[in-house]
Amino acid sequence: MQADHKPERRLAANAVLLRENDGTMTVRLHQTEIARRNPDGSVNVQSGGFHTRTTAVWLASALAAFTGMPHGASIAGGGFTVSNMFGQTEVDSTWTPVEV
């Protein structure tokens, strides 16, 4: 039986990139999936409930890699905001689409 995903690519001691056979790419920070690029090109993010500077930095980096444009991420009011030239998106512990 074939696995649903190809081997992980370690990005850092605490982060890996998963590539699914259907083309989905996911960044996992520790044990939490924080960013996903779907086969149709859409991108979703989530904090997993961890509102830390490390999660914010990884969200911004993953979004920049997935979309080819710079993104910022900030922590405010107990949650995250990610931003790009299209505007801002509030990020919480559920999958949230990001305009790309």
C-alpha atoms as a printed R data frame, in Angstrom:
    type eleno elety resid chain resno      x      y      z
1   ATOM     1    CA   MET     A     1  0.000  0.000  0.000
2   ATOM     2    CA   GLN     A     2  1.353  3.442 -0.959
3   ATOM     3    CA   ALA     A     3  1.606  6.254  1.593
4   ATOM     4    CA   ASP     A     4 -0.575  9.344  1.122
5   ATOM     5    CA   HIS     A     5  2.443 11.606  1.298
6   ATOM     6    CA   LYS     A     6  6.009 11.653  0.101
7   ATOM     7    CA   PRO     A     7  8.792 11.808  2.673
8   ATOM     8    CA   GLU     A     8  8.900 14.949  4.753
9   ATOM     9    CA   ARG     A     9 11.480 17.614  4.120
10  ATOM    10    CA   ARG     A    10 12.942 18.979  7.347
11  ATOM    11    CA   LEU     A    11 12.991 22.785  7.221
12  ATOM    12    CA   ALA     A    12 14.401 23.291 10.729
13  ATOM    13    CA   ALA     A    13 14.637 21.364 13.985
14  ATOM    14    CA   ASN     A    14 10.997 22.222 14.704
15  ATOM    15    CA   ALA     A    15  9.447 22.366 11.200
16  ATOM    16    CA   VAL     A    16  8.847 20.059  8.247
17  ATOM    17    CA   LEU     A    17  7.286 20.371  4.801
18  ATOM    18    CA   LEU     A    18  4.881 17.584  3.811
19  ATOM    19    CA   ARG     A    19  4.116 16.975  0.126
20  ATOM    20    CA   GLU     A    20  0.978 14.942 -0.500
21  ATOM    21    CA   ASN     A    21  0.555 12.844 -3.641
22  ATOM    22    CA   ASP     A    22 -2.332 15.098 -4.748
23  ATOM    23    CA   GLY     A    23 -0.030 18.162 -4.777
24  ATOM    24    CA   THR     A    24 -0.986 19.557 -1.376
25  ATOM    25    CA   MET     A    25  1.945 21.039  0.564
26  ATOM    26    CA   THR     A    26  1.727 21.526  4.323
27  ATOM    27    CA   VAL     A    27  4.099 23.150  6.812
28  ATOM    28    CA   ARG     A    28  4.051 21.455 10.199
29  ATOM    29    CA   LEU     A    29  5.560 23.321 13.155
30  ATOM    30    CA   HIS     A    30  6.270 20.903 15.999
31  ATOM    31    CA   GLN     A    31  3.120 18.705 15.754
32  ATOM    32    CA   THR     A    32  0.773 21.405 14.376
33  ATOM    33    CA   GLU     A    33 -0.030 21.977 10.713
34  ATOM    34    CA   ILE     A    34  0.036 25.772 10.297
35  ATOM    35    CA   ALA     A    35 -0.051 26.406  6.536
36  ATOM    36    CA   ARG     A    36 -1.405 24.451  3.584
37  ATOM    37    CA   ARG     A    37 -1.200 25.072 -0.166
38  ATOM    38    CA   ASN     A    38 -3.934 23.138 -1.910
39  ATOM    39    CA   PRO     A    39 -3.698 21.629 -5.422
40  ATOM    40    CA   ASP     A    40 -5.924 24.420 -6.794
41  ATOM    41    CA   GLY     A    41 -3.427 27.068 -5.576
42  ATOM    42    CA   SER     A    42 -5.513 28.250 -2.647
43  ATOM    43    CA   VAL     A    43 -3.754 28.685  0.690
44  ATOM    44    CA   ASN     A    44 -5.119 28.116  4.200
45  ATOM    45    CA   VAL     A    45 -3.489 28.893  7.539
46  ATOM    46    CA   GLN     A    46 -4.165 28.193 11.200
47  ATOM    47    CA   SER     A    47 -2.399 28.887 14.485
48  ATOM    48    CA   GLY     A    48 -3.318 25.642 16.181
49  ATOM    49    CA   GLY     A    49 -3.987 27.799 19.225
50  ATOM    50    CA   PHE     A    50 -0.317 28.708 19.608
51  ATOM    51    CA   HIS     A    51  0.015 32.503 19.472
52  ATOM    52    CA   THR     A    52  3.787 32.763 19.663
53  ATOM    53    CA   ARG     A    53  6.368 34.788 17.774
54  ATOM    54    CA   THR     A    54  7.774 31.521 16.353
55  ATOM    55    CA   THR     A    55  4.399 30.572 14.877
56  ATOM    56    CA   ALA     A    56  3.986 34.083 13.422
57  ATOM    57    CA   VAL     A    57  7.416 33.928 11.752
58  ATOM    58    CA   TRP     A    58  6.744 30.472 10.290
59  ATOM    59    CA   LEU     A    59  3.297 31.549  9.028
60  ATOM    60    CA   ALA     A    60  4.791 34.540  7.213
61  ATOM    61    CA   SER     A    61  7.608 32.409  5.761
62  ATOM    62    CA   ALA     A    62  5.260 29.640  4.608
63  ATOM    63    CA   LEU     A    63  2.884 32.124  2.986
64  ATOM    64    CA   ALA     A    64  5.730 33.841  1.162
65  ATOM    65    CA   ALA     A    65  6.974 30.485 -0.143
66  ATOM    66    CA   PHE     A    66  3.501 29.260 -1.133
67  ATOM    67    CA   THR     A    67  2.392 32.470 -2.872
68  ATOM    68    CA   GLY     A    68  5.618 34.026 -4.144
69  ATOM    69    CA   MET     A    69  4.858 37.330 -2.424
70  ATOM    70    CA   PRO     A    70  5.989 38.768  0.900
71  ATOM    71    CA   HIS     A    71  3.690 38.390  3.891
72  ATOM    72    CA   GLY     A    72  3.777 39.800  7.369
73  ATOM    73    CA   ALA     A    73  2.378 38.215 10.500
74  ATOM    74    CA   SER     A    74  1.654 39.957 13.769
75  ATOM    75    CA   ILE     A    75  0.305 38.925 17.142
76  ATOM    76    CA   ALA     A    76 -2.513 41.079 18.508
77  ATOM    77    CA   GLY     A    77 -5.515 40.594 20.738
78  ATOM    78    CA   GLY     A    78 -4.810 36.942 21.481
79  ATOM    79    CA   GLY     A    79 -4.556 35.975 17.816
80  ATOM    80    CA   PHE     A    80 -2.646 36.473 14.591
81  ATOM    81    CA   THR     A    81 -3.070 38.714 11.617
82  ATOM    82    CA   VAL     A    82 -1.326 37.880  8.364
83  ATOM    83    CA   SER     A    83 -1.100 40.518  5.684
84  ATOM    84    CA   ASN     A    84 -0.094 40.899  2.063
85  ATOM    85    CA   MET     A    85 -0.808 43.408 -0.690
86  ATOM    86    CA   PHE     A    86 -4.449 42.221 -0.826
87  ATOM    87    CA   GLY     A    87 -5.179 43.008  2.816
88  ATOM    88    CA   GLN     A    88 -5.223 41.349  6.206
89  ATOM    89    CA   THR     A    89 -6.610 38.023  7.406
90  ATOM    90    CA   GLU     A    90 -7.300 37.074 11.014
91  ATOM    91    CA   VAL     A    91 -5.877 33.645 11.864
92  ATOM    92    CA   ASP     A    92 -7.218 31.422 14.607
93  ATOM    93    CA   SER     A    93 -7.107 27.742 15.476
94  ATOM    94    CA   THR     A    94 -9.220 26.665 12.469
95  ATOM    95    CA   TRP     A    95 -8.197 26.620  8.807
96  ATOM    96    CA   THR     A    96 -8.615 30.120  7.348
97  ATOM    97    CA   PRO     A    97 -8.275 30.939  3.636
98  ATOM    98    CA   VAL     A    98 -5.778 33.639  2.645
99  ATOM    99    CA   GLU     A    99 -6.307 35.805 -0.442
100 ATOM   100    CA   VAL     A   100 -3.536 35.109 -2.971
